[in-house]
Amino acid sequence: MVKTTINLDDEIYAEIVRESIEKYGSTKNMSKIINQRLGNKKSDTGKSGKRITFNVREDLASLDADKEIKKGWKARDR
């Protein structure tokens, strides 16, 4: 466990205090609330540290994906 000082906006602080008191009966467990929220946020991003691999059809392999995406955006905007 690492100890550090963080500066929270007043609204965020009040919300964490309120949740800590509701769940644990005191503000001593505010770190648990913050860790839970940050842990949930991390899992919400979908980043699991695993690589995603896929195969591209041979006729598409020579295309530049960024250029094709931009073309699609421009066509959509017309």
N, C-alpha and C positions, 0 to 999 in steps of 0.2 A: 504494500500500500504506500502510495506517495502522498505527502501532505503538501498543499499549496494554497495560496490565497487567490480567489477569483472575485471579480467585480461583476455583480449582476444588476440588471435594471430593476427598479423598485417593484414593477408589476410581476416580473419573473420570480423575484425573491418572495414576494407575498404568496404567489401561487404555490411555490415549493414548500414554504412554511405551512400553509394551509393543508396541503396534501400530506406532509409529514405528520402533522398533528392528527389528521383524520385516520391515517393508516397505523401509526405507531404510538400515538398519544403524547409525543413531544417533538421538539425540533432536533433532537440528538441524531436522528436518522436522515437528515437532509441529504447526506452523501449518497445514501441508498437510492433515494428518489432521483437524484441527478444521474447516478450511474445507470439506473434502469432506463431513464429517458434517453441517455446517450447510447446505451446498448441497443434500444429499440430503433433509434434513428439509424444506427449503423446497419442493422439488418434490413431496414426499409429501403436502403439504397440498392439492394440487390447484389451488392458486391460481396462475394463470398471468398474471394482470393483464388478462385478456380478459373482457369482459362476456358474460353469457349472457342471451339474449333468448328469449322464448317468447310465444305467443299464447294467450289464454284464450278459451274459448267464451263467446259473448255471454250465455248464461243463467247463467254463473258469474262474470262480470265484476263484478257488484254485491256479491258476497259478500266479507266481511272474512276474509282468509286466516288471520290469527292466531286469530280466533274459531273458525273451522272446524277448525283443527288442535287447539285445546284441546277442542272437542267430541269429536273423534275419540279423543283421549287418554282423556277421561272415559268414553266408551263402551267403550273397550278395558279400562279398569280395573274395570268392573262385572262 
